[in-house]
């Protein structure tokens, strides 16, 4: 048990979760109080002590599945502590084989039609135990898993799902519901029914995935499996390659980040040391003490109101990053009183007004993408031209109070760089920063001219994931 | 260690149910563990999912007194831990002067001044000194500054408060401590390490339905089911603020008051403003619900 736990925790750390020694000890203490056969309580006990961030829960769940998937109530452990290690292993092996036989057997016995029919019934009734059994059978039948085959779990998942043809199943379920309903369904009811079935089918998919994972663990062993399933935590996901789901998670995380930025600036204001003596007010206050200046008054420094100017590249090469950038800009505008935002490809346009007063972020982003006039010649990035126009038209906006942030990969398609714009901007503005979504090792390769721009900036930051963005925010505040 | 509050996880769940709080397995396990490990629980999650209610219900369930500390920006020691009642202290000195001509020993007076009599307890100290069982709720901990968090560390890990003039006060009994956070900022590692972490998300549809059934009087099973389904459907739309459990309950109550037995799209649209708080959200949801199923 101890070995298993320490392996589990090492894997969690490998997956990037910060598990401290005290938390480790807490977890050990916690599981003492939980009967081991109560699998879900066991899981929550570990989760409560080891995972301190809701966005890490997914990663934790995956690792847990892999390490403790054989330990559900149906495969009850005979008092783990009493067994010696190899006894335990042998026992686990038996369990796994038993499982494989059982499920494989039941799956093979059924014809595809029978299977489909039973699955259909299970989904219709929303019977969970039945769904799980069907998932198991389906994997046994369709996944075609062979021991030692070096393919990933997604391959098996794809094979299984393709054979089950869930889309038409959904249609069939809907048809039947409509046929059985006493009165014709209203649109609302139809929508609700459909969602119900969709969630059941989602559930089935999860079961299938879990089943495949279980079998792979049995085949390849725990460590190897945990390694292949390792996914980056939300804060480590690369913006450029983020999937749809990951993008949603990232977007959620941006909001607190901008709030943090604003809060930090506000706090700095309050903690600022006192300013010089305010003579007038001190004399005025001294009147109440008979002319003795008992209560010295100070002139407090004027609070610094940061103004932000964001200039973002939204060309194709950084499309994924740009989408994220726009979200960031939107979030920033909610927090700062003065933000001017500009987007460019080879032309440049101001988009501040598109974000302002627009409560729906997706709409705002859509407007930017369709309405902003950012194409000058051919729609390939031309930083030089964009910057030149920016300086011609908006240089008066840059003043000693403003912080200018450029976002882009500085891939200029070998046009002239016009880096004098940044030089001028750096002279006038309070700060000039550059955030580059490319890995540092790619900088200055090919047509990237980041270091030429970078010389005039107060800081050039690699900004590929939330963690890096956060460290930038910390730097800024 | 014999006087545990709960026997096992299942009993926590059942007892919570008796006070009309429907806990899922995660919540019950963590509450159970908090008692066993004597650790505070840090509850996190979207607004209106019953974080504060959990603490209240646990207090009710164990028959304990609930002591609540509402956090806000600028909360300090004097408001959270204790304060010396300096007015009373001044009076005491004055009284001393009046009674005799200042001949009393200063040391003794000093000892007198910093004694229990002049100590004003604030929620945290009160929880530590309580004789009767208490549940301490530190609400919206994410609202205080990072520096103020440190104030809590001693009480959270050792259940004691150090007062320089009086020495260390240890808890007479270990209270159950709940901290809630809306996650507007990242809490410090030190704080997180000392707590059990519990994330309460929007409930599953079945659980939400049951919550509606227990909390709303006179609602029919059928309507509760519909409510839960529509709310789930709305949560899937990308909104500024998804409807919380408390808003679901408000909505269900409204429907009952209106005497609606089964919702149709029209009625749903007309009462949406109870569920959603932003005009854009309402418009969006109304549009989505009206659209024929995809």
Interface residues (C-beta under 8 A of the other chain):
Chain A: X18 X20 X22 X23 X26 X29 X30 X33 X34 X35 X38 X40 X41 X44 X45 X47 X48 X49 X51 X52 X53 X54 X57 X186 X187 X188 X190 X191 X192 X193 X194 X195 X196 X199 X256 X259 X260 X263 X267 X359 X360 X362
Chain B: X8 X9 X25 X26 X28 X29 X30 X32 X33 X36 X37 X39 X41 X42 X44 X45 X145 X183 X184 X185 X186 X189 X192 X193 X195 X196 X197 X198 X199 X201 X205 X226 X229 X230 X232 X233 X236 X238 X240 X263 X264 X265 X268 X278 X279 X280 X284 X289 X290 X291 X292 X293 X294
